[in-house]
């Protein structure tokens, strides 16, 4: 069984309690894109932002 991936804004150093879980990295990315855009004005389309988000996933 595949382990779930978790993303927390706190892991990016953001003062935000947002946390999301998904079955894999790609699904998790889809789930957090909207939050990252609206709450933190980050563009998930940018490769450097994607890299930062993926590194924060556990």
PDB file of N, CA, C and O in Angstrom, chain B, residues numbered from 101:
ATOM      1  N   UNK B 101       0.824  -1.204   0.000  1.00  0.00           N
ATOM      2  CA  UNK B 101       0.000   0.000   0.000  1.00  0.00           C
ATOM      3  C   UNK B 101       0.867   1.268   0.000  1.00  0.00           C
ATOM      4  O   UNK B 101       1.861   1.369   0.719  1.00  0.00           O
ATOM      5  N   UNK B 102       0.462   2.203  -0.812  1.00  0.00           N
ATOM      6  CA  UNK B 102       1.239   3.439  -0.931  1.00  0.00           C
ATOM      7  C   UNK B 102       0.967   4.345   0.271  1.00  0.00           C
ATOM      8  O   UNK B 102      -0.171   4.472   0.724  1.00  0.00           O
ATOM      9  N   UNK B 103       2.005   4.955   0.765  1.00  0.00           N
ATOM     10  CA  UNK B 103       1.837   5.875   1.880  1.00  0.00           C
ATOM     11  C   UNK B 103       1.241   7.187   1.409  1.00  0.00           C
ATOM     12  O   UNK B 103       1.512   7.659   0.306  1.00  0.00           O
ATOM     13  N   UNK B 104       0.429   7.756   2.267  1.00  0.00           N
ATOM     14  CA  UNK B 104      -0.146   9.057   1.939  1.00  0.00           C
ATOM     15  C   UNK B 104       0.921  10.137   1.994  1.00  0.00           C
ATOM     16  O   UNK B 104       1.892  10.050   2.745  1.00  0.00           O
ATOM     17  N   UNK B 105       0.705  11.159   1.170  1.00  0.00           N
ATOM     18  CA  UNK B 105       1.572  12.330   1.201  1.00  0.00           C
ATOM     19  C   UNK B 105       0.839  13.422   1.971  1.00  0.00           C
ATOM     20  O   UNK B 105      -0.383  13.541   1.880  1.00  0.00           O
ATOM     21  N   UNK B 106       1.575  14.203   2.713  1.00  0.00           N
ATOM     22  CA  UNK B 106       0.996  15.296   3.498  1.00  0.00           C
ATOM     23  C   UNK B 106       1.704  16.592   3.156  1.00  0.00           C
ATOM     24  O   UNK B 106       2.919  16.622   2.963  1.00  0.00           O
ATOM     25  N   UNK B 107       0.931  17.657   3.085  1.00  0.00           N
ATOM     26  CA  UNK B 107       1.494  18.990   2.871  1.00  0.00           C
ATOM     27  C   UNK B 107       0.956  19.908   3.955  1.00  0.00           C
ATOM     28  O   UNK B 107      -0.239  19.905   4.251  1.00  0.00           O
ATOM     29  N   UNK B 108       1.857  20.699   4.546  1.00  0.00           N
ATOM     30  CA  UNK B 108       1.475  21.713   5.535  1.00  0.00           C
ATOM     31  C   UNK B 108       2.132  23.030   5.154  1.00  0.00           C
ATOM     32  O   UNK B 108       3.322  23.078   4.845  1.00  0.00           O
ATOM     33  N   UNK B 109       1.352  24.083   5.178  1.00  0.00           N
ATOM     34  CA  UNK B 109       1.928  25.407   4.889  1.00  0.00           C
ATOM     35  C   UNK B 109       3.029  25.749   5.889  1.00  0.00           C
ATOM     36  O   UNK B 109       3.995  26.434   5.552  1.00  0.00           O
ATOM     37  N   UNK B 110       2.875  25.263   7.125  1.00  0.00           N
ATOM     38  CA  UNK B 110       3.890  25.527   8.150  1.00  0.00           C
ATOM     39  C   UNK B 110       5.272  25.044   7.718  1.00  0.00           C
ATOM     40  O   UNK B 110       6.287  25.635   8.088  1.00  0.00           O
ATOM     41  N   UNK B 111       5.302  23.962   6.930  1.00  0.00           N
ATOM     42  CA  UNK B 111       6.583  23.419   6.463  1.00  0.00           C
ATOM     43  C   UNK B 111       7.266  24.337   5.458  1.00  0.00           C
ATOM     44  O   UNK B 111       8.454  24.182   5.173  1.00  0.00           O
ATOM     45  N   UNK B 112       6.509  25.298   4.921  1.00  0.00           N
ATOM     46  CA  UNK B 112       7.094  26.303   4.028  1.00  0.00           C
ATOM     47  C   UNK B 112       7.467  27.557   4.812  1.00  0.00           C
ATOM     48  O   UNK B 112       7.950  28.537   4.244  1.00  0.00           O
ATOM     49  N   UNK B 113       7.238  27.513   6.126  1.00  0.00           N
ATOM     50  CA  UNK B 113       7.534  28.675   6.950  1.00  0.00           C
ATOM     51  C   UNK B 113       6.407  29.699   6.945  1.00  0.00           C
ATOM     52  O   UNK B 113       6.596  30.847   7.347  1.00  0.00           O
ATOM     53  N   UNK B 114       5.230  29.272   6.484  1.00  0.00           N
ATOM     54  CA  UNK B 114       4.090  30.185   6.438  1.00  0.00           C
ATOM     55  C   UNK B 114       3.290  30.070   7.734  1.00  0.00           C
ATOM     56  O   UNK B 114       3.133  28.981   8.287  1.00  0.00           O
ATOM     57  N   UNK B 115       2.794  31.192   8.201  1.00  0.00           N
ATOM     58  CA  UNK B 115       1.976  31.205   9.410  1.00  0.00           C
ATOM     59  C   UNK B 115       0.548  30.829   9.025  1.00  0.00           C
ATOM     60  O   UNK B 115      -0.351  31.669   8.993  1.00  0.00           O
ATOM     61  N   UNK B 116       0.369  29.552   8.737  1.00  0.00           N
ATOM     62  CA  UNK B 116      -0.909  29.082   8.211  1.00  0.00           C
ATOM     63  C   UNK B 116      -1.126  27.656   8.702  1.00  0.00           C
ATOM     64  O   UNK B 116      -0.200  26.844   8.695  1.00  0.00           O
ATOM     65  N   UNK B 117      -2.336  27.357   9.122  1.00  0.00           N
ATOM     66  CA  UNK B 117      -2.641  26.028   9.661  1.00  0.00           C
ATOM     67  C   UNK B 117      -3.120  25.041   8.603  1.00  0.00           C
ATOM     68  O   UNK B 117      -3.503  23.918   8.932  1.00  0.00           O
ATOM     69  N   UNK B 118      -3.103  25.455   7.324  1.00  0.00           N
ATOM     70  CA  UNK B 118      -3.595  24.589   6.243  1.00  0.00           C
ATOM     71  C   UNK B 118      -2.791  23.293   6.186  1.00  0.00           C
ATOM     72  O   UNK B 118      -1.561  23.297   6.244  1.00  0.00           O
ATOM     73  N   UNK B 119      -3.518  22.194   6.073  1.00  0.00           N
ATOM     74  CA  UNK B 119      -2.885  20.873   5.932  1.00  0.00           C
ATOM     75  C   UNK B 119      -3.752  20.044   5.002  1.00  0.00           C
ATOM     76  O   UNK B 119      -4.979  20.081   5.090  1.00  0.00           O
ATOM     77  N   UNK B 120      -3.119  19.302   4.117  1.00  0.00           N
ATOM     78  CA  UNK B 120      -3.857  18.460   3.167  1.00  0.00           C
ATOM     79  C   UNK B 120      -3.125  17.147   2.998  1.00  0.00           C
ATOM     80  O   UNK B 120      -1.896  17.092   3.056  1.00  0.00           O
ATOM     81  N   UNK B 121      -3.893  16.087   2.790  1.00  0.00           N
ATOM     82  CA  UNK B 121      -3.320  14.759   2.551  1.00  0.00           C
ATOM     83  C   UNK B 121      -3.879  14.212   1.250  1.00  0.00           C
ATOM     84  O   UNK B 121      -4.993  14.555   0.852  1.00  0.00           O
ATOM     85  N   UNK B 122      -3.103  13.356   0.583  1.00  0.00           N
ATOM     86  CA  UNK B 122      -3.566  12.697  -0.634  1.00  0.00           C
ATOM     87  C   UNK B 122      -2.789  11.399  -0.829  1.00  0.00           C
ATOM     88  O   UNK B 122      -1.798  11.138  -0.146  1.00  0.00           O
ATOM     89  N   UNK B 123      -3.260  10.600  -1.769  1.00  0.00           N
ATOM     90  CA  UNK B 123      -2.644   9.295  -2.023  1.00  0.00           C
ATOM     91  C   UNK B 123      -1.261   9.410  -2.654  1.00  0.00           C
ATOM     92  O   UNK B 123      -0.416   8.537  -2.457  1.00  0.00           O
ATOM     93  N   UNK B 124      -1.023  10.484  -3.415  1.00  0.00           N
ATOM     94  CA  UNK B 124       0.276  10.638  -4.064  1.00  0.00           C
ATOM     95  C   UNK B 124       0.580  12.116  -4.291  1.00  0.00           C
ATOM     96  O   UNK B 124      -0.261  12.984  -4.058  1.00  0.00           O
ATOM     97  N   UNK B 125       1.794  12.381  -4.748  1.00  0.00           N
ATOM     98  CA  UNK B 125       2.268  13.754  -4.943  1.00  0.00           C
ATOM     99  C   UNK B 125       1.408  14.555  -5.918  1.00  0.00           C
ATOM    100  O   UNK B 125       1.071  15.710  -5.655  1.00  0.00           O
ATOM    101  N   UNK B 126       1.056  13.936  -7.045  1.00  0.00           N
ATOM    102  CA  UNK B 126       0.289  14.656  -8.061  1.00  0.00           C
ATOM    103  C   UNK B 126      -1.105  15.023  -7.571  1.00  0.00           C
ATOM    104  O   UNK B 126      -1.590  16.126  -7.823  1.00  0.00           O
ATOM    105  N   UNK B 127      -1.742  14.097  -6.873  1.00  0.00           N
ATOM    106  CA  UNK B 127      -3.073  14.361  -6.325  1.00  0.00           C
ATOM    107  C   UNK B 127      -2.991  15.462  -5.262  1.00  0.00           C
ATOM    108  O   UNK B 127      -3.844  16.347  -5.194  1.00  0.00           O
ATOM    109  N   UNK B 128      -1.953  15.383  -4.443  1.00  0.00           N
ATOM    110  CA  UNK B 128      -1.769  16.385  -3.398  1.00  0.00           C
ATOM    111  C   UNK B 128      -1.542  17.757  -4.018  1.00  0.00           C
ATOM    112  O   UNK B 128      -2.083  18.753  -3.539  1.00  0.00           O
ATOM    113  N   UNK B 129      -0.752  17.812  -5.070  1.00  0.00           N
ATOM    114  CA  UNK B 129      -0.494  19.080  -5.755  1.00  0.00           C
ATOM    115  C   UNK B 129      -1.799  19.689  -6.250  1.00  0.00           C
ATOM    116  O   UNK B 129      -2.020  20.892  -6.108  1.00  0.00           O
ATOM    117  N   UNK B 130      -2.664  18.862  -6.831  1.00  0.00           N
ATOM    118  CA  UNK B 130      -3.963  19.354  -7.315  1.00  0.00           C
ATOM    119  C   UNK B 130      -4.777  19.941  -6.176  1.00  0.00           C
ATOM    120  O   UNK B 130      -5.438  20.967  -6.338  1.00  0.00           O
ATOM    121  N   UNK B 131      -4.727  19.290  -5.029  1.00  0.00           N
ATOM    122  CA  UNK B 131      -5.537  19.721  -3.888  1.00  0.00           C
ATOM    123  C   UNK B 131      -5.033  21.016  -3.248  1.00  0.00           C
ATOM    124  O   UNK B 131      -5.825  21.793  -2.714  1.00  0.00           O
ATOM    125  N   UNK B 132      -3.731  21.250  -3.300  1.00  0.00           N
ATOM    126  CA  UNK B 132      -3.197  22.437  -2.616  1.00  0.00           C
ATOM    127  C   UNK B 132      -3.033  23.642  -3.537  1.00  0.00           C
ATOM    128  O   UNK B 132      -2.826  24.758  -3.060  1.00  0.00           O
ATOM    129  N   UNK B 133      -3.123  23.429  -4.869  1.00  0.00           N
ATOM    130  CA  UNK B 133      -2.913  24.540  -5.810  1.00  0.00           C
ATOM    131  C   UNK B 133      -3.817  25.736  -5.530  1.00  0.00           C
ATOM    132  O   UNK B 133      -3.350  26.874  -5.491  1.00  0.00           O
ATOM    133  N   UNK B 134      -5.105  25.480  -5.337  1.00  0.00           N
ATOM    134  CA  UNK B 134      -6.057  26.563  -5.111  1.00  0.00           C
ATOM    135  C   UNK B 134      -5.741  27.340  -3.852  1.00  0.00           C
ATOM    136  O   UNK B 134      -5.797  28.570  -3.843  1.00  0.00           O
ATOM    137  N   UNK B 135      -5.409  26.629  -2.795  1.00  0.00           N
ATOM    138  CA  UNK B 135      -5.075  27.284  -1.523  1.00  0.00           C
ATOM    139  C   UNK B 135      -3.826  28.143  -1.658  1.00  0.00           C
ATOM    140  O   UNK B 135      -3.792  29.282  -1.193  1.00  0.00           O
ATOM    141  N   UNK B 136      -2.805  27.592  -2.293  1.00  0.00           N
ATOM    142  CA  UNK B 136      -1.540  28.299  -2.465  1.00  0.00           C
ATOM    143  C   UNK B 136      -1.753  29.599  -3.251  1.00  0.00           C
ATOM    144  O   UNK B 136      -1.168  30.634  -2.934  1.00  0.00           O
ATOM    145  N   UNK B 137      -2.603  29.521  -4.283  1.00  0.00           N
ATOM    146  CA  UNK B 137      -2.879  30.711  -5.098  1.00  0.00           C
ATOM    147  C   UNK B 137      -3.659  31.761  -4.323  1.00  0.00           C
ATOM    148  O   UNK B 137      -3.274  32.930  -4.288  1.00  0.00           O
ATOM    149  N   UNK B 138      -4.758  31.343  -3.702  1.00  0.00           N
ATOM    150  CA  UNK B 138      -5.642  32.329  -3.073  1.00  0.00           C
ATOM    151  C   UNK B 138      -5.108  32.831  -1.740  1.00  0.00           C
ATOM    152  O   UNK B 138      -5.158  34.029  -1.459  1.00  0.00           O
ATOM    153  N   UNK B 139      -4.599  31.925  -0.922  1.00  0.00           N
ATOM    154  CA  UNK B 139      -4.165  32.321   0.423  1.00  0.00           C
ATOM    155  C   UNK B 139      -2.764  32.935   0.446  1.00  0.00           C
ATOM    156  O   UNK B 139      -2.476  33.796   1.278  1.00  0.00           O
ATOM    157  N   UNK B 140      -1.901  32.497  -0.460  1.00  0.00           N
ATOM    158  CA  UNK B 140      -0.498  32.915  -0.381  1.00  0.00           C
ATOM    159  C   UNK B 140       0.026  33.587  -1.650  1.00  0.00           C
ATOM    160  O   UNK B 140       1.219  33.874  -1.754  1.00  0.00           O
ATOM    161  N   UNK B 141      -0.855  33.836  -2.608  1.00  0.00           N
ATOM    162  CA  UNK B 141      -0.486  34.501  -3.863  1.00  0.00           C
ATOM    163  C   UNK B 141       0.750  33.874  -4.519  1.00  0.00           C
ATOM    164  O   UNK B 141       1.592  34.581  -5.073  1.00  0.00           O
ATOM    165  N   UNK B 142       0.847  32.557  -4.452  1.00  0.00           N
ATOM    166  CA  UNK B 142       1.934  31.845  -5.120  1.00  0.00           C
ATOM    167  C   UNK B 142       1.357  31.200  -6.373  1.00  0.00           C
ATOM    168  O   UNK B 142       0.223  30.721  -6.362  1.00  0.00           O
ATOM    169  N   UNK B 143       2.127  31.187  -7.443  1.00  0.00           N
ATOM    170  CA  UNK B 143       1.660  30.610  -8.701  1.00  0.00           C
ATOM    171  C   UNK B 143       2.154  29.173  -8.819  1.00  0.00           C
ATOM    172  O   UNK B 143       3.340  28.946  -9.060  1.00  0.00           O
ATOM    173  N   UNK B 144       1.249  28.188  -8.650  1.00  0.00           N
ATOM    174  CA  UNK B 144       1.676  26.783  -8.697  1.00  0.00           C
ATOM    175  C   UNK B 144       2.121  26.331 -10.079  1.00  0.00           C
ATOM    176  O   UNK B 144       2.625  25.218 -10.234  1.00  0.00           O
ATOM    177  N   UNK B 145       1.940  27.186 -11.093  1.00  0.00           N
ATOM    178  CA  UNK B 145       2.396  26.852 -12.445  1.00  0.00           C
ATOM    179  C   UNK B 145       3.914  27.028 -12.578  1.00  0.00           C
ATOM    180  O   UNK B 145       4.542  26.406 -13.435  1.00  0.00           O
ATOM    181  N   UNK B 146       4.488  27.863 -11.740  1.00  0.00           N
ATOM    182  CA  UNK B 146       5.925  28.146 -11.839  1.00  0.00           C
ATOM    183  C   UNK B 146       6.741  26.960 -11.329  1.00  0.00           C
ATOM    184  O   UNK B 146       6.472  26.441 -10.245  1.00  0.00           O
ATOM    185  N   UNK B 147       7.735  26.530 -12.104  1.00  0.00           N
ATOM    186  CA  UNK B 147       8.543  25.366 -11.696  1.00  0.00           C
ATOM    187  C   UNK B 147       9.192  25.528 -10.327  1.00  0.00           C
ATOM    188  O   UNK B 147       9.268  24.561  -9.568  1.00  0.00           O
ATOM    189  N   UNK B 148       9.657  26.720  -9.997  1.00  0.00           N
ATOM    190  CA  UNK B 148      10.316  26.892  -8.695  1.00  0.00           C
ATOM    191  C   UNK B 148       9.315  26.784  -7.550  1.00  0.00           C
ATOM    192  O   UNK B 148       9.662  26.313  -6.467  1.00  0.00           O
ATOM    193  N   UNK B 149       8.085  27.213  -7.779  1.00  0.00           N
ATOM    194  CA  UNK B 149       7.037  27.069  -6.762  1.00  0.00           C
ATOM    195  C   UNK B 149       6.669  25.594  -6.617  1.00  0.00           C
ATOM    196  O   UNK B 149       6.521  25.102  -5.499  1.00  0.00           O
ATOM    197  N   UNK B 150       6.522  24.893  -7.727  1.00  0.00           N
ATOM    198  CA  UNK B 150       6.212  23.459  -7.689  1.00  0.00           C
ATOM    199  C   UNK B 150       7.293  22.693  -6.936  1.00  0.00           C
ATOM    200  O   UNK B 150       6.999  21.813  -6.127  1.00  0.00           O
ATOM    201  N   UNK B 151       8.528  23.037  -7.209  1.00  0.00           N
ATOM    202  CA  UNK B 151       9.649  22.360  -6.542  1.00  0.00           C
ATOM    203  C   UNK B 151       9.593  22.587  -5.032  1.00  0.00           C
ATOM    204  O   UNK B 151       9.779  21.661  -4.243  1.00  0.00           O
ATOM    205  N   UNK B 152       9.336  23.823  -4.652  1.00  0.00           N
ATOM    206  CA  UNK B 152       9.239  24.186  -3.231  1.00  0.00           C
ATOM    207  C   UNK B 152       8.112  23.398  -2.551  1.00  0.00           C
ATOM    208  O   UNK B 152       8.276  22.889  -1.442  1.00  0.00           O
ATOM    209  N   UNK B 153       6.971  23.308  -3.236  1.00  0.00           N
ATOM    210  CA  UNK B 153       5.816  22.594  -2.689  1.00  0.00           C
ATOM    211  C   UNK B 153       6.110  21.101  -2.556  1.00  0.00           C
ATOM    212  O   UNK B 153       5.780  20.486  -1.542  1.00  0.00           O
ATOM    213  N   UNK B 154       6.727  20.529  -3.574  1.00  0.00           N
ATOM    214  CA  UNK B 154       7.040  19.087  -3.537  1.00  0.00           C
ATOM    215  C   UNK B 154       8.057  18.762  -2.437  1.00  0.00           C
ATOM    216  O   UNK B 154       7.973  17.716  -1.793  1.00  0.00           O
ATOM    217  N   UNK B 155       9.014  19.666  -2.233  1.00  0.00           N
ATOM    218  CA  UNK B 155      10.008  19.443  -1.178  1.00  0.00           C
ATOM    219  C   UNK B 155       9.360  19.478   0.201  1.00  0.00           C
ATOM    220  O   UNK B 155       9.831  18.817   1.127  1.00  0.00           O
ATOM    221  N   UNK B 156       8.286  20.245   0.340  1.00  0.00           N
ATOM    222  CA  UNK B 156       7.612  20.360   1.632  1.00  0.00           C
ATOM    223  C   UNK B 156       6.690  19.167   1.918  1.00  0.00           C
ATOM    224  O   UNK B 156       6.258  18.965   3.053  1.00  0.00           O
ATOM    225  N   UNK B 157       6.396  18.385   0.881  1.00  0.00           N
ATOM    226  CA  UNK B 157       5.509  17.223   1.060  1.00  0.00           C
ATOM    227  C   UNK B 157       6.228  16.116   1.831  1.00  0.00           C
ATOM    228  O   UNK B 157       7.422  15.877   1.649  1.00  0.00           O
ATOM    229  N   UNK B 158       5.477  15.463   2.680  1.00  0.00           N
ATOM    230  CA  UNK B 158       6.063  14.375   3.486  1.00  0.00           C
ATOM    231  C   UNK B 158       5.258  13.105   3.326  1.00  0.00           C
ATOM    232  O   UNK B 158       5.593  12.083   3.924  1.00  0.00           O
TER     233      UNK B 158
END
